Structure formats: C-alpha cells, structure tokens
C-alpha cells in the first residue's frame, strides 16, 4: 500500500503517544481543510487501519 497526502501524514503521526484528536489537530494545521472534511476522512482511514489490524486503540489504565 502506498500512502500519500493526509493518509501518509496520519501514518507518520501514529506513535502511540498522540491521541486521535492530536492527530486531527496536526492534520488541520498541515492541510487546508476548506470543505471541513478532514476529520471524517481521518476517522475513516484510522478505522480502515484498525480493521486491517495495522493499529489498535490505546486503552486507558486509569
């Protein structure tokens, strides 16, 4: 799989430390989200990575 644009940026931002909201904030700062679609697209991409078992959600230990 070749990732470009926001998808590649999301992959680079996944580090086990950033939350989904942190990733979205960095994406919005890096890319013009003229149509306001960045959040929905990012959520879909993250869900597809999770479905492929490439990432997993972090669980709070509080």
Steps between C-alpha positions, in 0.01 A plus 500: 500500500634842406383789713498860384377833632295493820509119519882502505496780757262303724723192479803710594314655795393166652760451772312359796517836678269722296125470540265501204422864582873585502535343156197690368635830634835444328328404174284811504811711556688331214224478237237748389168351606290731287198271490523392865537134405838422660361358823257261330764382254758451774254302711420275203869447427578417863207256507629331184847464657341349810289262289819381329655455846777748417417708807302445815331744735688596812333398824506726801644353817336755732 
